[in-house]
Amino acid sequence: MLIDKECVACIINQSLKVANAIGADEILKESLHSTVAKMGESFSYKQNPPEIAADVYEKMAQIANKTDLYDEIKELSTQKAQALVPSLKEKLKKSEEKLLTATKIAVAGNVIDLAAKVEFDLEEELVKVFDTAFAQDDFEVMQIALQKAKTVLVIGDNVGEHIFDYLFIETLQEVQPDTHYSYMVRGNPIINDVTMKEAKEAGFDKLCSLVDSGVNTPGFTYNRANKTSQNLFDSVDVVVSKGMGNYECLNESKRDNIFFLLKVKCDVVANSLGKTLGDIICKEI
């Protein structure tokens, strides 16, 4: 999915979000905004939004002299998500459709997105998601594919959301214990996306195979990935792709059995899917 003019405006606006998040003074705030606005003049319309964002965030990190622009906010997102885990586990325990419940939890967690134009409240989403139908509902197709699969790759998205991905994979292991599961993360800090650091802190390395994609983009950009993650992506039976960034990178992928789980948080993705802002999606390519 290539960028359009609305993506350019959104990416430039993210410089202000970063400035506010790191408590930048007026001089740094202006430097961040003017630099990104200048970069925006030469954005390539042959790239997808995550590819553009990678260059922008790398430049902003250099200007702000921070390796991880959202390190403190990511910690808070994780703490907030973890506080909700006991009640969600109780919900799963009582559920007669555990995989559907776990899938809804994983999708609700996708609201933790610091790059999104529209923001949603996590606790509110978790209250209503169980009574909300998928606007694109390929859940039964995904369920059948997962039942047949021997190998499954879940591609993570945001920090905080990854706590709910843990519950999703844990539930998959319960209903399909003979399947091998892998969880893929970003190669370095980019926006609030999950990296090895946060995944290991959450215990993914003990839950399943944990894979560093090597990408510097907020989405799995295949041609920027390391050989290990490319081979894994190509060879697994099923890929479950979390979030808009991964959708923007993979919606034109030619491989079979990719399922996208996400909350629609921008008009460009909404138009691509033929859906509306706020919709929840379980979509097969």
C-alpha positions in Angstrom: 0.0 0.0 0.0 1.7 3.2 -1.2 1.5 6.6 0.5 -0.9 9.3 -0.6 -1.1 13.0 0.3 -3.0 12.3 3.5 -0.2 10.0 4.7 2.3 12.8 4.1 0.4 15.2 6.3 0.0 12.5 9.0 3.7 11.7 9.1 4.6 15.4 9.3 2.1 15.8 12.2 3.8 12.9 14.0 6.8 15.3 14.6 4.5 17.3 17.0 3.4 14.1 18.7 7.0 13.1 19.3 7.9 16.6 20.6 5.0 16.5 23.1 5.9 12.9 24.1 9.5 13.7 24.9 8.7 17.1 26.5 10.7 19.0 23.9 11.2 22.7 24.4 10.1 25.2 21.7 13.5 25.1 20.0 13.6 21.3 19.7 9.9 21.2 18.8 10.4 23.6 15.9 13.5 21.7 14.8 11.7 18.4 14.7 8.7 19.9 12.8 10.6 21.9 10.3 13.0 19.0 9.5 10.2 16.5 8.9 8.2 19.1 6.9 11.3 19.6 4.7 11.6 15.8 4.3 8.0 15.7 3.3 8.7 17.7 0.2 10.6 14.7 -1.2 8.7 11.7 0.1 8.6 9.0 -2.6 5.1 7.9 -3.6 6.6 4.6 -4.6 7.1 3.7 -0.9 4.6 2.6 1.7 3.9 4.6 4.8 6.1 2.5 7.2 9.1 2.9 4.8 8.7 6.7 4.9 8.2 6.6 8.7 11.4 4.7 9.2 13.5 7.5 7.7 11.6 10.2 9.5 11.8 8.6 12.9 15.5 7.9 12.5 16.1 11.6 11.7 13.9 12.7 14.7 15.8 10.4 17.0 19.1 11.9 15.9 17.8 15.5 16.4 16.4 14.6 19.9 19.5 12.6 20.8 17.4 9.6 21.9 17.7 6.0 20.8 14.1 5.2 21.6 11.8 8.2 21.3 8.9 6.5 23.1 10.8 4.5 25.7 8.9 5.9 28.8 5.5 5.8 27.1 6.1 2.2 26.0 6.7 1.2 29.6 3.5 2.9 30.7 1.6 1.1 27.9 2.9 -2.2 29.1 2.0 -1.5 32.7 -1.5 -0.5 31.7 -2.0 -3.6 29.6 -0.6 -5.9 32.3 -3.1 -4.5 34.8 -5.9 -5.7 32.6 -4.5 -9.3 32.1 -6.2 -10.9 35.2 -9.7 -9.9 34.1 -9.0 -11.0 30.5 -7.7 -14.4 31.7 -10.9 -14.8 33.6 -12.9 -13.9 30.5 -11.0 -16.5 28.5 -11.5 -19.1 31.2 -15.2 -18.7 31.1 -15.4 -18.4 27.3 -17.0 -21.2 25.2 -15.2 -19.8 22.1 -11.7 -19.3 23.5 -10.0 -18.6 20.2 -12.6 -16.0 19.1 -12.3 -14.3 22.6 -8.5 -14.3 22.3 -8.7 -12.9 18.8 -11.0 -10.1 19.9 -8.6 -9.3 22.8 -5.7 -9.2 20.4 -7.6 -6.8 18.1 -8.7 -4.5 20.9 -5.0 -4.2 21.9 -4.3 -2.7 18.5 -5.7 0.7 19.7 -2.3 1.3 21.4 -0.9 3.1 18.4 1.1 6.3 18.9 1.3 7.0 15.1 -2.5 6.8 14.5 -4.5 9.9 13.5 -7.4 8.8 15.7 -7.0 7.6 19.3 -9.1 5.1 21.2 -9.4 4.2 24.9 -8.0 0.8 25.6 -10.3 -0.1 28.5 -13.4 1.1 26.6 -12.4 -1.0 23.6 -12.0 -4.1 25.8 -15.4 -3.6 27.2 -17.2 -3.4 23.9 -15.1 -5.5 21.6 -16.7 -8.8 22.6 -20.1 -7.5 21.5 -18.7 -5.9 18.3 -18.7 -7.9 15.0 -15.8 -7.9 12.7 -16.5 -5.4 9.8 -14.4 -7.8 7.7 -15.1 -11.2 9.2 -12.8 -14.0 8.0 -12.5 -15.5 11.5 -13.9 -18.9 10.6 -11.5 -19.1 7.6 -8.6 -18.2 9.9 -9.8 -20.7 12.5 -9.8 -23.6 9.9 -6.4 -22.5 8.6 -5.0 -22.5 12.1 -6.5 -26.0 12.8 -4.6 -27.4 9.8 -1.4 -25.5 10.4 1.8 -27.1 11.8 3.6 -23.7 11.9 2.2 -20.3 12.6 3.9 -16.9 12.6 2.3 -13.9 14.5 3.8 -10.6 13.5 3.6 -8.2 16.4 2.9 -4.5 16.2 2.8 -2.1 19.2 4.1 -2.2 22.8 1.2 -2.8 25.2 -0.6 -4.6 22.5 2.0 -7.3 22.7 0.7 -8.2 26.1 -2.6 -9.2 24.5 -0.7 -11.0 21.7 0.8 -13.1 24.4 -2.7 -14.2 25.5 -3.6 -14.8 21.9 -0.6 -17.2 21.4 -1.1 -18.8 24.8 -4.7 -19.6 23.7 -3.6 -20.9 20.4 -1.2 -23.3 22.2 -4.1 -24.4 24.4 -6.5 -25.2 21.4 -3.7 -26.4 19.0 -0.9 -27.7 21.2 1.0 -29.6 18.4 1.6 -26.5 16.3 4.8 -24.5 16.4 4.3 -20.8 17.1 6.7 -17.9 16.3 6.4 -14.2 17.3 8.2 -11.6 15.2 9.3 -8.2 16.4 11.0 -5.1 14.9 14.7 -4.9 14.5 15.1 -1.6 16.4 13.0 1.0 18.2 10.5 2.7 15.8 7.5 4.7 17.1 6.0 2.5 19.8 6.5 -0.9 18.0 7.5 -4.0 19.9 11.2 -5.0 19.8 13.2 -7.9 21.3 13.6 -5.9 24.5 9.8 -5.6 25.3 9.1 -9.1 24.0 11.7 -10.7 26.2 10.5 -8.7 29.2 7.0 -10.1 28.6 8.3 -13.7 28.4 7.8 -14.4 24.7 11.1 -16.2 24.6 9.7 -18.8 27.0 6.3 -18.9 25.4 7.3 -19.5 21.7 10.0 -18.9 19.2 10.9 -15.2 19.3 12.2 -13.7 16.0 13.9 -10.4 15.3 12.8 -9.3 11.8 15.7 -6.9 11.4 13.4 -4.3 9.9 13.7 -0.6 10.8 10.1 0.1 9.7 6.9 0.2 11.7 5.6 -2.8 9.7 7.2 -6.0 8.2 8.9 -4.7 5.1 10.0 -8.0 3.5 12.9 -6.5 1.4 14.4 -4.9 4.6 14.1 -8.0 6.7 16.9 -10.4 7.6 17.2 -13.8 5.8 16.0 -15.7 8.9 12.7 -13.8 9.1 12.2 -13.8 5.3 12.6 -17.6 5.3 10.2 -18.0 8.2 7.6 -15.7 6.6 7.9 -17.7 3.4 7.8 -21.2 5.0 5.1 -21.1 7.7 1.7 -22.5 7.1 -0.2 -19.4 8.5 0.8 -15.8 9.1 -1.2 -13.7 11.5 -0.4 -10.0 10.9 -1.2 -7.5 13.7 -2.0 -3.8 13.1 -2.1 -1.2 10.3 1.6 -0.9 9.7 1.9 -4.6 8.9 -1.2 -4.4 6.7 0.3 -1.4 4.8 3.4 -3.5 4.2 1.8 -6.9 3.4 -1.6 -6.3 1.9 -0.2 -7.0 -1.6 1.8 -10.0 -0.5 1.5 -13.0 -2.9 1.8 -15.7 -0.2 -1.3 -17.6 0.9 -2.8 -17.8 4.4 -2.1 -14.3 5.7 -4.7 -13.0 8.1 -4.8 -9.3 9.2 -6.1 -8.4 12.7 -6.4 -4.7 13.2 -8.4 -1.7 14.3 -9.0 0.9 11.5 -7.5 4.1 12.7 -7.0 6.2 9.6 -8.9 7.1 6.4 -6.3 5.7 4.0 -6.4 2.2 5.5 -10.2 2.5 5.8 -10.4 3.3 2.1 -8.0 0.4 1.2 -10.2 -2.0 3.1 -13.5 -0.5 2.1 -14.4 0.0 5.7 -14.8 2.9 8.2 -12.8 4.4 11.0 -13.2 2.3 14.2 -14.0 -0.9 12.5 -12.3 -4.1 13.7 -10.9 -6.4 11.0 -10.1 -10.1 10.6 -9.2 -10.3 7.0 -7.6 -12.9 4.8 -5.8 -11.7 1.6 
